[in-house]
Amino acid sequence: MKIGYLHLGPPQNGICRYGRMLASAAEYLDNISVLNIEVPERDRIYSQNLVAQIIHQAAQVDAIHIQWSLNNNSDLWGMDFSQIRLFNALFKKIECPLFITIHDVYALPTLAYFVSKAKKYVTRSPGKKVNARYSQDNDSLSSSNLPKEKSSKLIKLSKSIKYFRKLFTQRIALMVLDRRACSFFVASQEEASRFEGVIDASKVKVVPHFVEIRDRLPLKEDARHILGFNDSQIIVTILGFIHPRKGHAIAIEALSELPENYTLVIAGGVTPDPDSKDYLTYLQNLISKKNLDDRVTITGYLNDDEFEQFLAATDIAVCPFKTFSASGSLSSWISAGVRTIAFSLPQIEEYNSLVHGSIRTFSSYSAEALAKVIIEESEVARKEEKKLEVMNLANKLSIKAIIKQHADFYAQVLPANQRFDA
């Protein structure tokens, strides 16, 4: 069977990279031939030329596999109604089966949630302090709570309308895709449950986020020397783009509870999302407030070599997400066999159900609880650098294993007598 993998967006985009790596892995399967449908970044925005280009290549395949984000399509399909316009134009002309991997699957807010938020934006008093937004006890991620928020009720109302528009177009996009897709791939049972009553549940298939095969990482001693860490330091790293969902704040709070030889590395930079930039400012202020300037390193964007150096140099990885979708950063830690700590969420328990004890968890979302587990894991790490359970999990989730799961779902939809290779 011949599968067309449609790639929209810049190569550095994580979702785009995910799709390209799947396509690359599929090329090694005996029963699949691959056609990469590449869309130059300059042509990504809807145009007749873009549609014609995709349709022409789609005629050469048995099925198309696309990557789509529920929340972050600005670099991919476009935002709001522009993506829906592109979907409609393509689906009128493309008749072959369509497989869709959905990324960034967070709990879908209800209409009542957004109406209540709109009321709060309008009625909130101008002088209300907002830094509590980023505290470990605050679940709110609304843009209205940003540091240095302007007090204008009109601006607050504008933000509520923006979020309402996002909710509306998100649901319309899902309706359009549901009418056309054969299968939706999500990374966990928890994510699948979030679509109950939203799209056809029979189409939702769970295929875990793959783990890259890392044949050769730098030696730990060499990586630490290059990065300027000494032998007495215990390196705790949180990886990925800086965003409130990632839990950087609780990691900084936990560092203040740890001995002086513990160093926190925030390995990543901000995204174009204003929330990300404002959150970085908040984190920098928190670091200064806690007198941790000499114990925290914020790297900014990392190239591939730097990325692998930090993977190799790290003693303990922390993924203190309070909510998350499939995590590329967590998969990177698994690929490197690094001892990893995460908050006890349903998706994390799914990992531990595959290999018991592969991810160490903490169940009370507090700096003290996280610090306690970091100390316990670091004491074990001195004796055993790589964690066997994590390495076993990496084998189970290798990209070779995951692409075979995709191929099984392709084959269920594509009868042998209807394939180009039949």
C-alpha positions as CSV (number, residue, x, y, z in Angstrom):
1,M,0.0,0.0,0.0
2,K,1.2,3.5,-0.8
3,I,0.8,6.1,1.9
4,G,1.1,9.8,1.3
5,Y,2.5,11.7,4.3
6,L,1.4,15.4,4.1
7,H,4.0,17.8,5.6
8,L,2.9,21.3,6.3
9,G,5.0,23.7,8.3
10,P,8.6,24.6,9.2
11,P,11.0,21.7,9.9
12,Q,11.7,22.9,13.4
13,N,8.0,22.6,14.4
14,G,7.6,19.6,16.6
15,I,4.4,18.3,15.0
16,C,5.9,18.7,11.5
17,R,9.0,16.8,12.7
18,Y,6.9,14.1,14.2
19,G,5.2,13.5,10.8
20,R,8.4,13.4,8.9
21,M,9.9,10.9,11.3
22,L,6.9,8.6,11.0
23,A,7.2,8.8,7.2
24,S,10.9,8.0,7.4
25,A,10.2,5.0,9.6
26,A,7.5,3.7,7.3
27,E,10.0,3.5,4.4
28,Y,11.6,0.5,6.1
29,L,8.3,-1.5,6.2
30,D,8.0,-4.2,3.5
31,N,4.2,-3.6,3.0
32,I,4.3,0.2,2.6
33,S,5.7,2.6,0.0
34,V,5.9,6.2,1.0
35,L,5.2,9.4,-0.8
36,N,6.2,12.6,1.1
37,I,3.9,15.4,0.1
38,E,6.0,18.4,1.0
39,V,4.5,21.9,1.1
40,P,7.0,24.7,1.0
41,E,6.6,27.1,4.0
42,R,5.9,30.0,1.6
43,D,2.9,28.1,0.2
44,R,1.4,27.0,3.4
45,I,-1.3,29.7,3.6
46,Y,-4.4,28.7,1.6
47,S,-4.1,29.3,-2.1
48,Q,-5.4,27.6,-5.3
49,N,-1.8,26.7,-6.0
50,L,-1.4,24.9,-2.7
51,V,-4.6,23.0,-3.1
52,A,-3.7,21.9,-6.7
53,Q,-0.2,20.8,-5.6
54,I,-1.6,18.6,-2.8
55,I,-4.4,17.2,-4.9
56,H,-2.0,16.2,-7.7
57,Q,0.2,14.2,-5.4
58,A,-2.8,12.7,-3.5
59,A,-3.9,11.0,-6.7
60,Q,-0.8,8.8,-6.6
61,V,-1.5,7.2,-3.2
62,D,-3.9,4.8,-1.5
63,A,-4.3,7.0,1.6
64,I,-3.1,10.2,3.1
65,H,-1.8,10.6,6.7
66,I,-1.8,14.2,8.1
67,Q,-0.7,15.8,11.4
68,W,-3.2,18.2,13.0
69,S,-3.1,20.1,16.3
70,L,-6.2,20.7,18.3
71,N,-4.8,23.9,19.7
72,N,-1.6,25.1,17.9
73,N,-2.0,25.2,14.1
74,S,-0.6,28.6,13.4
75,D,2.5,27.1,11.8
76,L,0.6,24.2,10.2
77,W,-2.9,24.5,8.7
78,G,-3.5,28.1,9.8
79,M,-5.8,29.3,12.5
80,D,-9.5,29.8,12.9
81,F,-11.5,29.7,9.7
82,S,-8.4,29.6,7.3
83,Q,-7.8,25.9,8.2
84,I,-11.4,25.1,7.7
85,R,-11.3,26.7,4.3
86,L,-8.3,24.7,3.4
87,F,-9.9,21.4,4.6
88,N,-13.0,22.0,2.6
89,A,-11.1,22.8,-0.6
90,L,-8.9,19.6,-0.2
91,F,-11.6,17.2,0.8
92,K,-13.8,18.1,-2.2
93,K,-11.1,16.8,-4.5
94,I,-9.3,14.1,-2.5
95,E,-11.2,10.8,-2.4
96,C,-8.7,8.4,-0.9
97,P,-8.9,7.4,2.8
98,L,-7.6,10.0,5.3
99,F,-5.7,9.2,8.6
100,I,-5.2,12.0,11.1
101,T,-2.9,12.2,14.1
102,I,-4.3,14.8,16.5
103,H,-1.8,16.6,18.7
104,D,-2.2,18.9,21.7
105,V,-5.3,17.1,22.9
106,Y,-6.2,18.9,26.1
107,A,-9.6,18.8,27.8
108,L,-12.1,20.5,25.5
109,P,-13.7,23.5,27.3
110,T,-17.4,23.7,27.2
111,L,-19.4,26.7,26.0
112,A,-20.4,27.4,29.6
113,Y,-16.8,27.7,30.6
114,F,-16.1,30.4,28.0
115,V,-19.2,32.3,28.8
116,S,-18.2,32.3,32.5
117,K,-14.7,33.5,31.5
118,A,-16.2,36.3,29.5
119,K,-18.2,37.5,32.5
120,K,-15.1,37.5,34.6
121,Y,-13.1,39.5,32.1
122,V,-15.8,42.2,32.2
123,T,-16.4,42.3,35.9
124,R,-12.9,41.7,37.3
125,S,-11.7,44.7,39.3
126,P,-8.8,46.7,37.7
127,G,-6.5,46.5,40.6
128,K,-6.6,42.7,41.1
129,K,-3.2,41.1,41.3
130,V,-2.6,38.4,38.7
131,N,0.7,36.7,39.4
132,A,-1.2,34.0,41.2
133,R,-1.9,32.7,37.8
134,Y,1.3,30.8,37.7
135,S,1.2,29.4,41.3
136,Q,1.0,25.7,41.7
137,D,-2.5,25.9,43.1
138,N,-4.0,27.9,40.2
139,D,-5.3,25.9,37.1
140,S,-6.3,29.0,35.1
141,L,-4.4,29.5,31.9
142,S,-6.6,32.3,30.5
143,S,-4.7,35.1,28.8
144,S,-6.6,37.6,30.9
145,N,-4.4,36.8,33.9
146,L,-1.1,37.7,32.3
147,P,1.4,39.7,34.4
148,K,1.1,43.5,33.8
149,E,-2.4,43.0,32.5
150,K,-4.1,46.2,31.3
151,S,-7.2,47.1,33.2
152,S,-9.4,48.0,30.2
153,K,-12.6,46.0,30.3
154,L,-12.7,46.4,26.5
155,I,-9.4,44.5,26.2
156,K,-10.6,41.8,28.6
157,L,-13.8,41.4,26.6
158,S,-11.8,41.2,23.4
159,K,-9.7,38.4,24.9
160,S,-12.9,36.5,25.8
161,I,-14.2,36.8,22.3
162,K,-10.9,35.5,20.9
163,Y,-11.2,32.4,23.1
164,F,-14.8,31.9,22.2
165,R,-13.8,32.1,18.5
166,K,-11.1,29.5,19.1
167,L,-13.6,27.2,20.7
168,F,-16.1,27.6,17.9
169,T,-13.7,27.1,15.1
170,Q,-12.1,24.2,16.9
171,R,-15.4,22.4,17.0
172,I,-16.2,23.2,13.4
173,A,-12.8,21.9,12.3
174,L,-13.4,18.7,14.2
175,M,-16.8,18.3,12.6
176,V,-15.2,18.7,9.1
177,L,-12.5,16.2,9.9
178,D,-14.9,13.7,11.4
179,R,-16.9,13.6,8.3
180,R,-13.9,12.8,6.2
181,A,-11.4,10.8,8.3
182,C,-11.2,7.0,8.5
183,S,-9.2,7.1,11.7
184,F,-7.9,9.5,14.3
185,F,-4.7,8.6,16.1
186,V,-4.2,9.9,19.7
187,A,-1.4,9.1,22.1
188,S,-3.3,7.8,25.1
189,Q,-6.5,6.4,26.4
190,E,-6.9,9.6,28.4
191,E,-6.7,11.7,25.2
192,A,-9.2,9.4,23.5
193,S,-11.7,9.9,26.4
194,R,-11.5,13.7,25.8
195,F,-13.3,13.2,22.4
196,E,-16.2,11.3,23.8
197,G,-19.4,12.8,22.4
198,V,-17.4,15.1,20.2
199,I,-16.3,12.9,17.3
200,D,-17.1,9.3,16.2
201,A,-15.5,7.2,19.0
202,S,-15.1,4.2,16.7
203,K,-12.6,6.2,14.6
204,V,-10.4,7.1,17.6
205,K,-7.3,4.8,17.8
206,V,-4.7,4.9,20.5
207,V,-1.1,4.8,19.2
208,P,1.5,6.0,21.8
209,H,3.9,8.8,21.0
210,F,7.0,7.1,19.5
211,V,10.4,7.2,21.2
212,E,13.4,7.9,19.0
213,I,16.3,5.5,18.8
214,R,19.4,7.2,20.1
215,D,22.3,5.0,19.1
216,R,25.0,7.3,20.3
217,L,24.8,10.0,23.0
218,P,27.9,11.9,24.2
219,L,29.6,10.5,27.2
220,K,28.1,12.0,30.4
221,E,31.5,13.3,31.6
222,D,32.3,14.9,28.2
223,A,28.8,16.5,28.0
224,R,29.1,18.0,31.5
225,H,32.6,19.3,30.8
226,I,31.4,21.0,27.6
227,L,28.4,22.5,29.3
228,G,30.5,23.8,32.2
229,F,29.1,21.6,35.0
230,N,31.4,20.2,37.7
231,D,31.4,16.7,39.2
232,S,29.7,17.7,42.4
233,Q,26.7,19.2,40.8
234,I,23.5,17.2,40.4
235,I,21.8,18.3,37.2
236,V,18.0,18.4,37.2
237,T,16.5,19.4,33.8
238,I,13.1,20.4,32.5
239,L,13.0,20.1,28.7
240,G,11.0,21.8,26.0
241,F,9.3,25.1,25.2
242,I,8.6,27.5,28.1
243,H,4.9,27.5,28.8
244,P,2.7,27.6,32.0
245,R,1.5,24.1,31.3
246,K,5.0,22.7,31.6
247,G,5.4,23.3,35.3
248,H,8.6,25.3,35.4
249,A,7.5,27.3,38.4
250,I,7.1,24.3,40.7
251,A,10.5,23.0,39.6
252,I,12.1,26.3,40.6
253,E,10.2,26.2,43.9
254,A,11.4,22.7,44.5
255,L,15.0,23.7,43.8
256,S,14.8,26.1,46.7
257,E,14.1,23.1,48.9
258,L,17.2,21.2,47.6
259,P,20.9,21.3,48.8
260,E,23.2,23.9,47.1
261,N,24.8,21.3,44.8
262,Y,21.5,20.8,42.9
263,T,21.3,22.8,39.6
264,L,18.2,23.3,37.6
265,V,18.4,23.5,33.8
266,I,15.5,25.0,31.9
267,A,16.4,23.5,28.5
268,G,14.3,25.4,25.9
269,G,13.0,28.7,24.8
270,V,9.8,30.6,24.4
271,T,7.2,30.1,21.8
272,P,5.4,32.9,19.8
273,D,2.5,32.5,22.2
274,P,2.4,35.7,24.4
275,D,1.7,33.4,27.4
276,S,5.1,31.9,26.9
277,K,7.0,35.2,26.9
278,D,5.1,36.5,29.9
279,Y,5.7,33.3,31.7
280,L,9.4,33.5,31.1
281,T,9.4,36.9,32.7
282,Y,7.5,35.5,35.7
283,L,10.0,32.7,36.0
284,Q,13.0,35.1,35.9
285,N,11.4,37.1,38.7
286,L,10.7,34.0,40.7
287,I,14.3,32.9,40.3
288,S,15.6,36.2,41.6
289,K,13.1,36.3,44.4
290,K,14.3,32.8,45.6
291,N,18.0,33.9,45.2
292,L,18.6,31.1,42.8
293,D,20.3,33.0,39.9
294,D,23.5,31.0,40.3
295,R,21.6,27.7,40.4
296,V,19.3,28.0,37.4
297,T,20.3,27.9,33.7
298,I,17.9,29.0,31.0
299,T,19.3,27.8,27.7
300,G,17.0,29.2,25.1
301,Y,16.5,27.2,21.8
302,L,18.9,24.3,21.5
303,N,20.3,22.9,18.3
304,D,20.5,19.1,17.9
305,D,24.1,18.8,19.3
306,E,23.3,21.0,22.3
307,F,20.1,19.1,22.9
308,E,21.9,15.8,23.1
309,Q,24.6,17.2,25.4
310,F,21.9,18.2,27.9
311,L,20.3,14.8,27.6
312,A,23.6,13.2,28.4
313,A,24.6,15.6,31.2
314,T,21.3,15.3,33.1
315,D,21.1,13.3,36.3
316,I,17.3,13.7,36.9
317,A,14.7,14.8,34.4
318,V,11.5,16.5,35.7
319,C,8.2,16.7,33.8
320,P,6.0,18.4,36.4
321,F,3.1,19.0,34.0
322,K,-0.2,19.5,35.8
323,T,-2.0,18.8,32.5
324,F,-0.5,17.7,29.2
325,S,-1.1,16.0,25.9
326,A,1.5,13.6,24.3
327,S,4.9,15.0,25.3
328,G,7.9,15.1,23.0
329,S,10.1,16.1,25.8
330,L,9.1,13.1,28.0
331,S,9.7,10.9,25.0
332,S,13.2,12.3,24.6
333,W,14.0,11.5,28.2
334,I,12.7,8.0,27.7
335,S,14.9,7.6,24.6
336,A,18.0,8.5,26.6
337,G,17.2,6.2,29.5
338,V,17.3,9.1,32.0
339,R,15.6,8.8,35.4
340,T,12.4,10.9,35.0
341,I,9.9,12.3,37.5
342,A,6.4,13.4,36.6
343,F,3.2,14.3,38.4
344,S,0.8,11.4,38.7
345,L,-1.5,11.9,35.8
346,P,-3.5,9.3,33.8
347,Q,-1.1,9.5,30.8
348,I,1.9,8.8,33.1
349,E,0.1,5.8,34.6
350,E,-0.4,4.5,31.1
351,Y,3.4,4.6,30.6
352,N,3.8,2.8,33.9
353,S,1.3,0.2,32.9
354,L,3.5,-0.7,30.0
355,V,6.6,-1.0,32.1
356,H,6.1,-0.9,35.9
357,G,8.0,1.8,37.6
358,S,9.5,3.3,34.5
359,I,8.4,6.9,35.4
360,R,8.7,8.0,39.0
361,T,5.7,10.0,40.1
362,F,4.7,12.4,42.9
363,S,1.1,12.6,43.8
364,S,0.9,15.8,45.8
365,Y,1.4,18.8,43.5
366,S,3.8,20.7,45.8
367,A,7.4,21.8,45.7
368,E,8.1,19.9,48.8
369,A,6.8,16.6,47.3
370,L,8.7,17.1,44.1
371,A,12.0,18.0,46.0
372,K,11.6,14.8,48.1
373,V,11.4,12.6,45.1
374,I,14.3,14.3,43.3
375,I,16.5,13.6,46.3
376,E,15.4,10.0,46.4
377,E,16.0,9.4,42.7
378,S,19.3,11.2,42.7
379,E,20.7,9.0,45.4
380,V,19.8,5.9,43.3
381,A,21.2,7.6,40.2
382,R,24.7,7.8,41.7
383,K,24.8,3.9,41.7
384,E,22.9,3.3,38.4
385,E,23.2,6.0,35.8
386,K,20.7,4.5,33.3
387,K,17.4,3.3,34.6
388,L,16.6,-0.2,33.2
389,E,12.8,0.3,33.3
390,V,13.1,3.4,31.2
391,M,15.2,1.6,28.7
392,N,12.7,-1.2,28.5
393,L,9.9,1.4,27.9
394,A,12.0,2.9,25.2
395,N,12.2,-0.4,23.4
396,K,8.4,-0.9,23.6
397,L,7.7,2.6,22.2
398,S,10.5,2.6,19.6
399,I,9.5,4.3,16.4
400,K,9.9,0.9,14.6
401,A,7.2,-0.6,16.9
402,I,4.9,2.5,16.6
403,I,5.0,2.7,12.8
404,K,4.0,-1.0,12.7
405,Q,0.9,-0.1,14.8
406,H,0.0,2.6,12.2
407,A,0.5,0.1,9.4
408,D,-1.9,-2.3,11.0
409,F,-4.6,0.4,11.1
410,Y,-3.8,1.4,7.5
411,A,-4.3,-2.3,6.4
412,Q,-7.7,-2.5,8.2
413,V,-9.0,0.3,6.0
414,L,-7.3,-0.5,2.7
415,P,-8.3,-3.9,1.1
416,A,-5.5,-5.5,-0.8
417,N,-7.3,-5.4,-4.1
418,Q,-7.6,-1.6,-3.9
419,R,-4.0,-0.8,-3.4
420,F,-1.4,0.6,-5.8
421,D,0.9,-2.3,-4.9
422,A,-1.6,-5.1,-5.2
